[in-house]
Amino acid sequence: MLALFCLLPIEPVPAQTGQAQADYRNPKLSVERRVDDLLARMTLEEKVGQMLCMWNARRQITDAQGRFDPAKAPKWFKVGIGGIERPSEGRGARAEAEFTNAIQRWVKENTRLGIPVIFHEEALHGLQGPEATSFPQAIGLASTWNPDLVERVFAATAREVRSRGAQQVLAPVVDVARDPRWGRFEETFGEDPYLVSRLGLAAVRGFQGGGKTIPADRVIATLKHMAGHGQPESGTNVGPANVGERTLRDVFLYPFEVGVKEGHARSVMPSYNEIDGIPSHANRRMLEGVLRKEWGFDGTIVSDWQGVSQLAKRHRVAANSAEAARQALAATVDVELPDVETYDTLVELVKQGKVAEAAIDDAVRRLLREKFELGLFEDPFVDPARAEEISGAKASRPLALDAARQAIVLLQNRDGVLPLNAAKMKRVAVIGPHAAEVMLGGYSGVPRHSVSILEGIRARLGASVAVVHAEGVRITEDSAFTKGPQPLVGGTRSQARWSADRVVLADPAANLKRIKEAAALAQGSDVVIVAVGDNEQVAREAYAENHLGDRADLRLVGLQEDLVRALVATGKPTVMVLINGRPAAIPELAGLVPAILEGWYLGQEGGTAVAEVIFGDVNPGGRLPVSFPRSVGQLPLFYNHKPTALRGYLFESTAPLYPFGHGLSYTTFTYSTPTVSPAKIAPDGRTKASVEVTNTGPRAGDEIVQLYLRAEVSRATRPVMELKGFQRITLAPGEKRTVTLELGPEQLSYHGLEMKRVVEPGRFQVMVGGSSAKVKSVSMDVVGQ
């Protein structure tokens, strides 16, 4: 950034000189006229300033307490600054609101044009900041299969973010995740492009409000990471995406297309990886050609963190930072995040004739438009008291609890072990590394309130039942934090683990001692509940060579399997709760443990939800958004594979341990044979598939009706089945309901031989059921015109 500021006068510039009656300050004029007027008044340096952002550089404009220091501001904000990253870091709600207000006020009063700042936050499953509400991690939200719920979760998140003075979130992640070795799997909505697209669309609508404008209590959503990020080579973060164009378009680009065309997402972030030798941040064909021209996207493209500089430092397609900046701008990347590494060279590149100023104008026009549309020129300030009032408020807890309840998946329940009958219990053992601690996953904030599984079970059972606890095993030594109240401001155990570079596995000898103590505790109990899985160190974003998070093994880390075997050997009924961010390979434990729940990272209310499900207050209704492999040797493993995939292995099954869409209930459901009406349609026609679902069990429950398609014959190969519709319903005992799902060109089409979306005439199988492995089928025909 210094390179840019060295080009400017040292003397302070009078604030807004001659701008009082400027068109850009008149809210009665159209946004486009205001943008044109302001852009015409800006110097080249002021334009480039709007393309820059601050994160680490914030320390140079703050005092020792992290407050904005006006005495330092003139040096850094001479021409204004486009954006500031993560103002919530180290700040509670009130402090963040005061921080953003102070910066906006100084910029308004002390820069020549008074262009407001836009503040970005992370909000993957709630605001990543102190005192914010923490909802289930994205993979947990995906298990709800409930777009309405997801929309409400992110609407609540948007209100908390906007109340603090931030206006854009770097979320949702709409990567289709096809390799669970990848440490960022938890950030996604799973392996299926249709499910990801519908939940991603719900997230965008929650953040932005559902229309083409952004209301005062909503924020700009940023779709990320475009594209192919979810199936990296070797399962390692930022690895190349080895996919062809048809797979890229039908699988990995599809959720972005839906988010842009249907959700009107106002921002997109390119991915770190390359596709066919072209890094995404320099992929002009994808960003300008497909995103902007084909799909009509007119919003902003923000770089991933250090994504532009990596064109030189990692991908080696640019010789230096200036060339990296030139390539990214040519691909229409508007902003460099999080700090200035390359875009400060753009002023000199224009003066040298290597970059056209018109390209700068195009980017700045988009950046200014969003600031006008957000209303920041009229009122960039927020009420600190209101921010403190709504952040992590009690009013948000029921929504967080509802999301956690709906996210839990009952993987298996042999002999009807669950739900447990509390009336028959005198002593319950709650054991495991995740029993007494709230696991939040990556990109987590610091909630005001949280409930561990141990706390949830004790609250549910009350004083009449003895609830005993043992750690059982420790996963990493860095997970051994001092117990006690979590701070409202600062790091949590989840944050500390996720951000720490050092990862040290727990001492095996110490763990064997813990296992022995846990088994003795279990021996004297009526039932054992063991909570195991991953923590935020052994599965996380690998953002540097000294900060790894991908794994070559999907089994439980450490001696967790030994712990479960020892507990089962006591002969006591055992319930295993998985708390993790990606599917675990647990074929042996699945054969030993009668009842298994998948909880993922359930957010701040997770302990209450787990207790309610275990003791039958809540009937689990979540379904898997991903296939569970038996071993890492099966990878890649996803249900919507091509016909020639999975011919077979010597000595091993090709079937998943738990299939996509799987999930059990405490009741049972039956399906009629589906019908399609009309059974014959034209390529541009529409039809409806209907099925009658009946609750044949003893209690009310949620079922997720899933509709899949298969083209019997196609000119280019298509998957053996593809999810094209779903609906979560609640049925009382004995209740029947007819569920109808519509099919049209958007469901029937794919990218054919000419790489254009097409509906080919022919026969389709329409499959409806409760999982990808349990469907009933009916045929329908698309008749050529």
C-alpha positions in Angstrom: 0.0 0.0 0.0 2.9 2.3 0.6 3.7 2.3 -3.1 0.4 3.8 -3.8 0.5 6.5 -1.1 4.0 7.6 -2.1 2.4 8.9 -5.3 0.1 11.3 -3.3 0.7 14.7 -1.8 1.8 14.7 1.8 -0.3 17.6 2.8 -3.8 16.9 4.1 -6.6 17.4 1.6 -9.6 19.4 2.8 -12.6 17.1 3.2 -15.0 17.0 0.3 -13.9 20.2 -1.2 -16.5 21.5 -3.7 -18.5 18.3 -3.4 -21.5 19.5 -1.3 -23.8 19.8 -4.4 -22.3 17.0 -6.4 -24.7 14.6 -8.2 -23.2 11.6 -6.4 -24.4 13.1 -3.1 -27.9 13.4 -4.3 -29.9 10.3 -3.1 -32.8 11.3 -5.4 -30.8 10.5 -8.5 -30.3 7.0 -9.9 -27.4 4.9 -8.7 -25.9 4.8 -12.2 -25.9 8.6 -12.5 -24.3 8.9 -9.1 -21.7 6.4 -10.0 -20.9 8.2 -13.2 -20.6 11.5 -11.5 -18.3 10.2 -8.7 -16.1 8.2 -11.0 -15.5 11.2 -13.2 -14.3 13.2 -10.2 -11.8 10.5 -9.0 -8.1 10.5 -9.6 -6.4 7.3 -10.8 -5.0 6.9 -7.3 -8.4 7.3 -5.7 -9.9 4.7 -8.0 -7.2 2.1 -7.2 -7.7 2.9 -3.5 -11.2 1.5 -3.8 -9.7 -1.8 -5.1 -7.6 -2.2 -1.9 -8.4 -3.7 1.4 -6.9 -3.9 4.9 -6.6 -6.8 7.4 -3.2 -7.0 9.1 -2.6 -3.4 8.0 -5.4 -2.4 10.4 -2.9 -2.5 13.2 -1.3 0.6 11.7 -4.5 2.6 12.2 -5.4 1.3 15.7 -4.2 2.0 19.2 -3.0 -0.6 21.7 -6.7 -1.4 22.6 -7.6 -2.0 19.0 -9.6 1.2 18.7 -9.3 3.4 15.6 -6.7 6.1 16.0 -7.4 9.2 14.0 -3.9 10.4 14.4 -2.6 7.6 12.3 -5.4 7.7 9.7 -4.2 10.5 7.4 -1.2 8.5 6.4 -3.2 5.5 5.4 -6.5 6.8 4.3 -5.4 9.8 2.2 -7.3 8.6 -0.9 -9.8 6.5 1.0 -9.8 2.7 1.2 -12.1 0.2 -0.4 -12.6 -2.2 2.4 -11.6 -3.6 5.8 -11.6 -7.2 6.7 -12.9 -8.8 9.9 -13.6 -5.8 12.1 -15.0 -8.3 14.6 -11.6 -9.8 15.5 -11.0 -9.2 19.1 -14.1 -7.0 19.5 -17.5 -7.6 21.0 -20.6 -6.3 19.3 -20.5 -2.8 20.9 -16.8 -2.4 20.4 -17.1 -3.5 16.7 -19.9 -1.0 16.1 -17.9 1.8 17.6 -14.8 0.8 15.6 -16.7 0.8 12.2 -18.5 4.0 13.1 -15.2 5.8 13.9 -13.6 4.8 10.6 -16.7 5.8 8.6 -16.9 9.1 10.4 -13.2 9.9 9.7 -13.4 8.9 6.1 -16.6 11.0 5.6 -15.1 14.1 7.2 -11.4 13.9 6.2 -11.1 12.4 2.7 -11.6 14.5 -0.4 -14.6 12.6 -1.7 -15.9 11.0 1.5 -16.3 7.5 -0.1 -17.5 5.1 2.7 -15.7 1.9 3.6 -17.2 -1.5 3.1 -16.5 -4.0 5.9 -16.2 -7.7 5.3 -16.9 -10.5 7.7 -16.7 -14.3 7.8 -20.1 -15.9 8.4 -20.0 -19.6 7.4 -22.3 -20.7 10.2 -22.9 -17.5 12.1 -20.7 -14.5 12.4 -17.1 -15.4 13.2 -16.8 -12.9 16.0 -17.2 -12.6 19.8 -20.7 -12.7 21.2 -22.3 -13.9 18.0 -24.8 -16.8 17.6 -23.1 -20.0 16.5 -25.2 -22.3 14.3 -24.3 -25.8 13.1 -21.4 -25.9 10.7 -22.4 -25.9 7.0 -22.2 -29.6 6.6 -24.6 -29.9 9.5 -27.0 -27.4 8.0 -26.9 -29.5 4.8 -28.0 -32.5 6.8 -31.3 -30.7 7.6 -32.2 -30.7 3.9 -34.3 -27.7 4.8 -33.8 -24.6 2.7 -36.4 -22.6 4.7 -34.4 -23.3 7.9 -31.1 -22.4 6.2 -32.6 -19.1 5.0 -33.7 -18.2 8.5 -30.3 -19.1 9.9 -28.5 -16.7 7.6 -31.1 -14.0 7.9 -30.4 -14.0 11.6 -26.7 -14.0 10.9 -27.1 -11.1 8.5 -28.8 -9.0 11.2 -26.0 -9.6 13.6 -23.4 -8.7 11.0 -25.1 -5.6 9.8 -25.9 -4.3 13.3 -22.1 -4.1 13.9 -21.4 -2.0 10.9 -20.3 -4.7 8.4 -22.1 -5.0 5.1 -20.6 -8.0 3.2 -19.9 -11.6 4.2 -17.5 -14.0 2.6 -20.1 -16.8 2.5 -21.8 -19.1 1.6 -19.4 -21.8 0.4 -21.1 -23.6 -2.5 -18.2 -25.8 -3.4 -19.4 -29.4 -4.3 -17.3 -31.5 -2.0 -16.2 -34.8 -3.4 -13.1 -35.7 -1.4 -13.5 -36.0 2.4 -9.7 -36.1 2.8 -10.0 -32.3 2.2 -9.9 -30.5 5.5 -12.5 -27.9 4.3 -15.2 -30.5 3.7 -17.1 -29.2 6.8 -17.5 -25.8 5.2 -19.7 -27.2 2.3 -23.2 -28.4 1.8 -22.0 -31.8 0.6 -21.4 -33.9 -2.5 -24.5 -33.2 -4.7 -24.7 -30.1 -6.9 -28.5 -29.9 -6.7 -28.6 -30.0 -2.9 -25.7 -27.6 -2.7 -27.5 -25.2 -5.1 -30.8 -25.2 -3.2 -29.1 -24.7 0.2 -26.7 -22.2 -1.3 -29.6 -20.3 -2.8 -31.4 -20.3 0.6 -28.2 -18.9 2.2 -28.0 -16.1 -0.3 -31.6 -15.2 0.2 -31.1 -15.2 4.0 -28.1 -12.9 3.7 -29.4 -10.5 1.1 -33.2 -10.7 1.7 -34.4 -12.5 -1.5 -34.6 -9.5 -3.9 -32.3 -7.6 -6.2 -31.6 -4.9 -3.5 -30.1 -5.3 -0.1 -32.3 -4.2 2.8 -30.9 -2.3 5.8 -30.8 -5.4 8.0 -29.1 -7.7 5.3 -25.7 -8.0 3.8 -24.0 -8.8 0.5 -23.4 -12.6 0.1 -20.2 -13.8 -1.6 -20.4 -17.2 -3.4 -17.2 -19.1 -3.0 -14.9 -20.7 -4.2 -15.3 -20.6 -8.0 -14.6 -23.4 -9.0 -13.6 -27.0 -8.5 -12.2 -26.4 -5.1 -14.1 -29.4 -3.5 -12.3 -32.2 -5.3 -8.6 -31.2 -5.2 -5.9 -33.5 -6.4 -4.9 -35.9 -3.6 -7.5 -34.3 -1.4 -5.1 -31.5 -0.4 -6.2 -27.9 -0.2 -5.6 -25.7 -3.3 -4.7 -28.8 -5.3 -5.5 -28.8 -9.1 -9.1 -29.7 -10.0 -8.7 -32.4 -12.6 -12.1 -32.2 -14.2 -13.3 -31.7 -17.8 -15.5 -28.8 -18.9 -18.7 -30.8 -18.9 -18.2 -32.0 -15.3 -17.1 -28.5 -14.3 -20.3 -27.0 -15.7 -22.8 -29.7 -14.6 -21.3 -30.2 -11.1 -19.0 -27.5 -9.8 -20.3 -24.4 -11.6 -24.0 -25.3 -11.2 -24.5 -24.0 -7.6 -22.8 -20.7 -8.6 -25.1 -20.3 -11.6 -28.2 -20.9 -9.4 -26.8 -18.4 -6.8 -26.3 -15.8 -9.5 -29.3 -16.2 -11.7 -31.9 -17.1 -9.0 -30.4 -15.6 -5.9 -28.9 -12.4 -7.4 -25.8 -12.9 -5.3 -23.9 -9.7 -5.4 -20.4 -11.0 -5.0 -18.3 -14.0 -6.0 -14.9 -15.2 -4.9 -12.6 -17.3 -7.2 -10.9 -20.4 -5.9 -7.2 -21.0 -5.2 -6.9 -24.0 -7.5 -6.3 -24.3 -11.2 -8.4 -26.0 -13.8 -6.5 -27.4 -16.9 -3.5 -25.2 -16.1 -5.3 -21.9 -15.5 -5.6 -20.7 -11.9 -9.0 -19.4 -11.1 -7.8 -15.9 -10.2 -6.5 -15.5 -13.8 -9.2 -17.5 -15.5 -10.7 -14.9 -17.8 -12.8 -17.4 -19.7 -14.5 -18.6 -16.5 -14.9 -15.3 -14.6 -15.5 -12.9 -17.4 -16.8 -15.3 -20.1 -19.0 -17.6 -18.1 -19.8 -15.6 -14.9 -20.2 -12.2 -16.3 -21.2 -12.7 -20.0 -23.1 -16.0 -20.0 -24.8 -15.6 -16.7 -25.1 -11.8 -16.7 -23.4 -11.3 -13.3 -22.8 -7.5 -12.7 -21.6 -7.7 -9.1 -18.1 -7.7 -7.6 -15.5 -10.4 -7.7 -13.3 -10.4 -4.6 -10.1 -12.3 -4.5 -9.6 -15.1 -2.0 -7.0 -14.3 0.6 -3.6 -13.9 -1.1 -5.2 -15.4 -4.2 -3.8 -12.8 -6.6 -0.2 -12.9 -5.2 -0.3 -16.7 -5.5 -0.4 -16.3 -9.2 3.3 -15.5 -8.9 4.3 -17.1 -5.6 2.5 -20.5 -6.0 1.2 -21.1 -9.5 4.1 -19.4 -11.2 2.1 -18.0 -14.1 3.2 -14.5 -13.3 6.8 -13.3 -12.9 6.1 -10.7 -10.2 3.3 -9.0 -8.3 2.6 -6.5 -11.0 2.1 -9.2 -13.6 -0.1 -11.0 -11.1 -2.2 -7.9 -10.7 -2.5 -7.4 -14.4 -3.7 -11.0 -15.0 -6.3 -10.9 -12.2 -7.7 -7.5 -13.3 -7.9 -8.9 -16.9 -10.0 -11.7 -15.4 -12.2 -9.0 -13.8 -11.2 -9.5 -10.2 -12.2 -6.2 -8.6 -10.7 -6.3 -5.1 -7.6 -7.9 -3.7 -8.1 -9.4 -0.2 -7.1 -9.3 2.6 -4.2 -6.9 2.4 -2.4 -5.1 -0.4 0.2 -7.3 -2.1 -0.2 -6.7 -5.8 -3.0 -4.2 -6.7 -1.0 -1.2 -5.5 1.0 -1.6 -8.7 -2.0 -0.9 -10.8 -1.4 2.9 -10.8 2.1 2.5 -12.3 0.8 -0.2 -14.7 -1.7 2.3 -16.1 0.9 5.0 -16.4 3.2 2.5 -18.3 0.4 1.6 -20.7 0.3 -2.0 -19.5 -3.2 -1.7 -18.1 -6.0 0.4 -19.6 -7.6 2.9 -17.2 -10.9 1.8 -18.6 -10.4 -1.6 -16.9 -9.8 0.2 -13.6 -13.0 2.2 -14.2 -15.0 -1.0 -14.8 -13.9 -2.5 -11.5 -14.4 0.7 -9.5 -17.8 1.3 -11.1 -19.0 -2.1 -9.7 -17.4 -1.3 -6.3 -19.1 2.1 -6.0 -22.4 0.7 -7.2 -22.6 -1.7 -4.2 -21.8 1.1 -1.8 -24.5 3.3 -3.2 -27.0 0.3 -3.2 -26.2 -0.4 0.5 -27.0 3.2 1.4 -23.6 3.9 2.8 -23.3 7.4 1.3 -26.4 8.5 3.2 -25.9 6.7 6.5 -22.9 4.4 7.1 -23.3 4.4 10.9 -24.9 1.8 13.3 -26.2 1.9 16.8 -23.7 0.2 19.2 -26.4 -0.4 21.8 -28.6 -2.2 19.2 -25.6 -4.3 18.1 -25.0 -5.4 21.6 -28.6 -6.1 22.1 -29.2 -8.5 19.1 -25.8 -10.2 18.9 -26.0 -13.7 20.3 -29.3 -12.7 21.9 -31.6 -15.2 23.7 -34.0 -14.6 20.8 -31.6 -16.4 18.5 -31.1 -19.5 20.7 -34.4 -21.3 19.7 -33.3 -21.0 16.0 -29.8 -22.4 16.8 -31.4 -25.2 18.8 -33.9 -26.0 16.0 -31.1 -26.1 13.5 -29.1 -28.5 15.7 -32.1 -30.8 16.2 -32.8 -31.0 12.5 -29.1 -31.6 11.6 -28.6 -34.8 13.6 -28.6 -38.0 11.6 -29.4 -41.4 13.1 -27.0 -43.6 11.2 -28.0 -46.9 12.8 -30.1 -48.2 15.6 -29.9 -51.9 15.9 -32.4 -53.5 18.3 -34.1 -50.2 18.9 -31.5 -49.1 21.5 -32.6 -45.5 20.9 -34.3 -43.6 22.3 -33.2 -44.3 25.8 -35.8 -44.5 28.6 -34.7 -42.0 31.2 -37.1 -43.5 33.7 -35.1 -46.8 33.8 -31.7 -45.0 34.3 -29.9 -44.6 37.6 -26.4 -43.9 36.3 -25.3 -42.7 32.8 -21.7 -42.5 31.7 -20.9 -39.7 29.2 -17.5 -40.3 27.9 -15.2 -39.1 25.1 -13.1 -36.1 24.0 -16.2 -34.3 22.8 -18.4 -35.0 25.8 -17.7 -32.0 28.0 -16.6 -29.4 25.4 -18.6 -27.6 22.7 -17.0 -28.2 19.4 -17.8 -25.5 16.9 -15.6 -26.3 13.9 -13.7 -23.8 11.7 -14.6 -20.1 11.1 -16.3 -20.0 14.5 -17.1 -17.1 16.7 -17.4 -16.9 20.5 -21.0 -17.4 21.4 -22.4 -15.8 24.6 -23.9 -19.2 25.5 -23.1 -22.8 24.7 -24.1 -26.3 25.9 -21.9 -29.3 25.8 -23.3 -32.8 25.4 -22.5 -33.5 29.1 -24.3 -30.4 30.2 -27.2 -31.2 27.9 -27.6 -34.7 29.3 -27.3 -33.5 32.9 -29.9 -30.9 32.3 -32.2 -33.4 30.7 -32.0 -36.0 33.4 -31.9 -33.8 36.4 -30.8 -34.8 39.9 -32.6 -38.2 39.9 -30.0 -39.8 37.6 -26.3 -39.8 38.3 -24.4 -38.6 35.2 -20.7 -39.5 35.4 -18.0 -38.3 33.0 -14.5 -39.3 31.7 -12.4 -37.8 28.9 -11.6 -41.3 27.6 -9.0 -40.1 25.2 -7.5 -36.9 24.1 -7.1 -36.3 20.4 -4.4 -33.6 20.4 -2.4 -32.1 23.2 -3.5 -28.6 22.1 -7.0 -29.6 22.9 -6.2 -29.7 26.6 -7.3 -26.3 27.5 -8.1 -25.1 31.0 -11.7 -25.8 31.8 -13.9 -23.0 32.9 -16.2 -20.2 31.5 -15.4 -19.3 27.9 -14.5 -15.7 27.4 -16.9 -13.4 25.6 -14.1 -11.6 23.8 -11.0 -13.3 22.4 -10.3 -16.9 21.4 -12.2 -20.0 22.2 -10.8 -23.5 22.3 -12.3 -24.0 18.8 -10.6 -20.9 17.5 -7.3 -21.7 19.2 -7.1 -25.2 17.8 -8.2 -24.1 14.3 -5.6 -21.3 14.1 -2.6 -22.9 15.8 0.0 -24.1 13.4 1.4 -26.7 15.8 -0.5 -30.0 16.0 0.7 -32.6 18.5 -1.2 -35.9 18.9 -1.9 -36.9 22.5 0.5 -39.3 24.2 -0.7 -42.9 23.6 0.4 -44.1 27.1 -1.6 -41.3 28.7 -4.6 -42.2 26.5 -4.4 -45.9 27.5 -4.7 -44.9 31.1 -7.7 -42.6 30.3 -9.3 -45.5 28.4 -8.9 -47.8 31.4 -10.5 -45.2 33.7 -13.3 -44.7 31.3 -14.1 -48.4 31.0 -14.2 -48.7 34.8 -16.6 -45.8 34.9 -18.8 -47.4 32.2 -18.8 -50.8 34.0 -20.8 -49.3 36.9 -23.3 -47.5 34.6 -26.6 -48.5 33.0 -25.7 -47.0 29.6 -22.7 -45.5 27.9 -22.8 -42.4 25.6 -19.5 -41.9 23.9 -18.7 -38.7 21.9 -15.8 -39.0 19.4 -14.8 -37.6 16.1 -12.5 -34.9 14.9 -11.5 -31.6 16.4 -10.5 -28.3 14.7 -6.9 -29.3 14.5 -7.1 -32.7 12.7 -9.5 -31.6 10.0 -9.4 -27.9 9.0 -8.3 -25.5 6.2 -4.7 -26.1 5.3 -3.9 -22.5 4.4 -0.1 -22.8 4.5 2.7 -25.4 4.4 3.2 -24.9 8.2 -0.6 -25.0 8.8 -1.9 -28.3 7.5 -5.4 -29.8 7.9 -6.0 -32.4 5.2 -5.5 -36.1 6.0 -4.7 -39.3 4.0 -6.8 -41.4 6.5 -10.5 -41.1 7.3 -10.4 -43.3 10.5 -10.8 -41.7 13.9 -7.5 -40.0 15.0 -5.6 -41.3 18.0 -6.9 -44.1 20.2 -10.6 -43.2 19.8 -11.5 -46.5 18.2 -9.7 -48.3 21.1 -11.8 -46.3 23.5 -15.1 -47.3 21.8 -14.0 -51.0 21.7 -13.2 -50.9 25.4 -16.6 -49.4 26.3 -18.5 -51.9 24.1 -16.5 -54.7 25.8 -18.1 -53.8 29.1 -21.4 -55.2 27.8 -23.2 -52.0 28.6 -25.6 -50.5 25.9 -23.5 -48.0 24.0 -24.5 -45.0 22.0 -21.8 -43.4 19.8 -22.2 -39.7 18.8 -19.9 -38.5 16.0 -18.9 -34.8 16.3 -16.8 -34.0 13.2 -16.6 -32.1 10.0 -16.3 -34.8 7.4 -17.5 -38.5 7.0 -15.4 -40.9 9.1 -14.5 -44.4 7.9 -15.8 -46.5 10.8 -16.8 -50.0 9.4 -15.5 -51.9 12.4 -17.2 -49.6 14.9 -20.4 -49.7 12.9 -20.4 -53.5 13.5 -19.8 -53.1 17.2 -21.9 -50.2 18.3 -25.6 -50.7 18.0 -26.6 -47.0 17.9 -24.7 -44.2 16.1 -25.6 -40.6 15.7 -23.9 -38.2 13.3 -23.9 -34.7 14.7 -21.2 -32.9 12.7 -20.5 -29.6 14.5 -23.8 -28.6 16.0 -23.2 -25.1 17.2 -23.8 -23.5 20.5 -27.0 -25.5 21.3 -25.6 -28.9 20.3 -25.6 -30.5 23.7 -29.2 -29.8 24.3 -30.2 -31.2 20.9 -28.1 -34.4 21.4 -29.7 -35.0 24.7 -33.2 -34.5 23.3 -32.6 -37.0 20.5 -31.0 -39.6 22.7 -33.8 -39.6 25.2 -36.6 -39.4 22.6 -37.8 -35.8 23.1 -36.9 -35.2 19.5 -37.2 -37.7 16.7 -34.1 -37.4 14.5 -34.9 -36.5 10.9 -31.6 -35.4 9.3 -30.2 -37.1 6.2 -26.7 -37.4 5.0 -25.5 -34.9 2.4 -22.5 -37.1 1.6 -21.7 -40.8 1.1 -19.7 -42.4 4.0 -16.8 -44.4 2.6 -15.7 -47.7 4.2 -12.0 -46.7 3.8 -10.0 -44.0 2.1 -9.2 -46.6 -0.6 -12.7 -46.2 -2.0 -12.2 -42.5 -2.8 -13.4 -40.8 -4.8 -16.8 -42.1 -3.7 -20.1 -40.3 -4.5 -23.5 -41.6 -5.3 -23.9 -39.8 -8.6 -21.1 -41.5 -10.4 -20.9 -42.4 -14.1 -22.1 -45.9 -15.3 -18.5 -47.2 -15.8 -17.4 -46.3 -12.3 -17.2 -48.8 -9.4 -17.0 -52.0 -11.4 -15.6 -53.7 -8.3 -12.6 -54.4 -6.0 -10.9 -57.6 -5.1 -11.7 -58.3 -1.4 -13.6 -55.1 -0.8 -17.0 -53.7 -1.5 -17.6 -50.6 -3.7 -20.7 -49.7 -1.7 -20.6 -46.9 0.9 -20.9 -47.6 4.6 -23.9 -45.2 4.7 -25.3 -43.9 1.4 -26.1 -40.3 0.3 -29.5 -39.3 1.7 -29.5 -41.9 4.4 -30.9 -41.3 7.8 -33.1 -43.4 10.2 -36.0 -42.4 12.5 -37.8 -43.6 15.6 -40.8 -44.2 13.4 -41.1 -45.8 10.0 -42.3 -44.6 6.6 -43.6 -46.3 3.5 -43.8 -45.1 -0.1 -46.3 -45.8 -2.8 -45.1 -46.4 -6.3 -44.5 -42.9 -7.7 -46.6 -41.5 -10.6 -45.7 -39.0 -13.3 -48.3 -36.8 -15.0 -48.1 -36.2 -17.8 -45.8 -39.2 -18.6 -44.8 -37.8 -21.9 -43.5 -34.2 -22.4 -41.7 -32.1 -25.0 -38.1 -31.0 -24.3 -39.4 -27.7 -23.0 -42.3 -29.2 -21.2 -43.0 -29.7 -17.5 -44.4 -32.6 -15.5 -45.1 -33.6 -11.9 -44.0 -36.6 -10.0 -46.2 -37.6 -7.0 -45.8 -40.2 -4.3 -47.8 -41.0 -1.2 -45.8 -41.2 2.0 -47.3 -42.9 5.1 -46.0 -42.8 8.7 -46.5 -46.5 9.7 -44.8 -46.1 13.0 -45.8 -45.2 16.6 -44.8 -41.6 16.7 -44.5 -38.4 14.7 -41.4 -37.9 12.7 -39.8 -36.1 9.8 -39.1 -37.7 6.5 -37.1 -36.2 3.6 -38.7 -37.3 0.3 -35.9 -37.4 -2.3 -36.4 -37.5 -6.1 -33.7 -38.7 -8.4 -33.5 -39.0 -12.2 -31.6 -41.2 -14.6 -31.5 -40.8 -18.4 -31.7 -44.3 -19.9 -29.6 -43.2 -23.0 -27.7 -39.9 -23.6 -25.3 -38.7 -26.2 -22.7 -37.8 -23.5 -22.5 -40.0 -20.4 -24.6 -39.0 -17.4 -24.6 -40.2 -13.8 -26.5 -43.3 -12.8 -28.8 -41.1 -10.7 -29.1 -37.4 -9.9 -30.9 -35.7 -7.2 -33.5 -33.3 -8.7 -36.0 -32.6 -5.9 -36.6 -33.0 -2.2 -39.0 -32.0 0.5 -38.8 -32.4 4.3 -42.2 -33.2 5.7 -43.6 -34.0 9.2 -46.2 -36.8 9.6 -48.2 -37.9 12.6 -48.6 -41.6 13.3 -50.8 -43.1 10.6 -50.8 -39.9 8.6 -50.5 -40.1 4.8 -49.5 -37.3 2.5 -49.0 -37.0 -1.2 -45.8 -35.1 -2.1 -45.6 -33.6 -5.5 -42.4 -32.4 -7.1 -42.2 -30.6 -10.4 -39.8 -31.5 -13.2 -38.8 -29.3 -16.1 -35.9 -28.4 -18.3 -33.8 -27.2 -15.4 -34.0 -30.7 -13.9 -33.8 -32.7 -17.2 -31.0 -30.8 -19.0 -27.3 -31.2 -19.0 -24.4 -30.0 -21.1 -24.5 -32.1 -24.2 -22.0 -32.7 -27.0 -21.9 -29.1 -28.1 -21.4 -28.0 -24.4 -24.7 -26.3 -24.4 -27.5 -27.0 -21.9 -30.0 -29.3 -23.6 -32.9 -31.7 -22.9 -32.4 -34.7 -25.1 -35.4 -36.8 -26.1 -35.6 -40.2 -24.6 -36.7 -42.2 -21.6 -36.0 -41.2 -18.0 -36.3 -43.1 -14.8 -37.9 -41.1 -12.0 -36.9 -42.5 -8.7 -38.4 -41.4 -5.3 -37.6 -42.6 -1.8 -36.0 -41.9 1.5 -32.4 -42.2 0.4 -30.3 -42.7 -2.8 -30.2 -46.4 -1.9 -33.9 -46.9 -1.2 -36.1 -45.7 -4.1 -39.1 -46.7 -6.2 -39.1 -46.0 -9.9 -41.4 -45.0 -12.7 -40.5 -44.1 -16.3 -41.3 -41.0 -18.3 -40.5 -39.9 -21.8 -39.3 -36.8 -23.4 -40.6 -36.7 -26.9 -38.7 -34.9 -29.7 -40.4 -32.1 -31.5 
